[in-house]
Amino acid sequence: MNSGLEARHNVKQAVPFFMVVSMDRSLDFYVEKLGFTLKHQWQPNGKIEWCCLQLGNASIMLQEYRQPPAERLGKGVSVCFICEDALAIYNQIVVNQLPVSEPFVGNNMWVVELKDPDGYHILFESPTAVPEETMYSDWVKTNRAN
């Protein structure tokens, strides 16, 4: 039996695995709009059915349902990507015209929130010294005035 110390040094990364309704729609969202890179793919019938995507040191896996479930996807699932600059990601999201919530500061982090095409809750966060609960629009106004 492994001790906790051995297990701690053995685990290298956690990779969220999302089941998706449309691989094409999801790849457009993650690769074209958010800038992920397609690292690995499985094409059993000439079409990507599973893939691994990477952004910086973070990865996610996607697999397309062969028969989508009747229930809503993404419910209760959130993935938080810790970044150097979440606001740079926010600006990219805005340029790519994806629906996104206004960034705010929570727990000493800028928080950028959006949902993927299947309803999975995606967050990009980066450390900041800006006061808690500051909204991005208020912060921009204050910085322009100074």
TAJOKA-V927675 format. One record per backbone hydrogen bond with DSSP energy under -0.5 kcal/mol. NH is the residue of the N-H (numbers start at 1). CO is the residue of the C=O. E is the energy in kcal/mol with one decimal. If there is no record, write none. Layout:
NH;CO;E, NH;CO;E
This chain:
7;3;-2.0, 8;4;-2.4, 9;5;-1.6, 10;6;-1.1, 11;7;-1.9, 16;14;-0.5, 16;59;-0.7, 18;16;-0.5, 18;61;-3.0, 20;63;-2.8, 26;22;-2.4, 27;23;-3.1, 28;24;-2.1, 29;25;-2.1, 30;26;-3.0, 31;27;-2.4, 32;27;-1.3, 33;28;-1.9, 34;29;-1.3, 35;31;-0.8, 36;30;-2.8, 37;54;-3.0, 39;37;-0.7, 39;52;-2.6, 40;52;-1.5, 42;50;-2.7, 45;47;-0.6, 46;43;-1.1, 49;42;-2.9, 50;42;-1.3, 51;62;-2.3, 52;40;-2.4, 53;60;-3.1, 54;37;-2.2, 55;58;-2.7, 58;55;-2.2, 60;53;-1.9, 61;16;-2.8, 62;51;-2.3, 63;18;-2.1, 64;49;-2.7, 65;20;-2.7, 77;74;-2.0, 78;76;-0.5, 79;121;-2.4, 81;79;-0.5, 81;123;-3.3, 82;80;-0.6, 83;125;-4.0, 88;85;-0.7, 89;85;-1.1, 90;86;-2.4, 91;87;-2.4, 92;88;-1.8, 93;89;-2.6, 94;90;-2.5, 95;91;-2.3, 96;92;-2.1, 97;94;-1.7, 98;93;-2.1, 101;113;-2.4, 104;111;-1.4, 105;134;-1.7, 106;104;-0.5, 106;109;-2.6, 109;106;-0.9, 110;126;-3.1, 111;104;-3.0, 112;124;-2.4, 114;122;-2.3, 116;120;-2.4, 119;116;-2.2, 121;77;-2.4, 122;114;-3.1, 122;120;-0.6, 123;79;-2.7, 124;112;-2.3, 125;81;-2.7, 126;110;-1.4, 128;108;-2.1, 133;105;-2.6, 134;131;-1.5, 136;103;-2.6, 139;135;-2.3, 140;136;-2.7, 141;137;-2.0, 142;138;-2.3, 143;139;-2.4, 144;140;-2.1, 145;141;-1.7, 146;142;-1.1
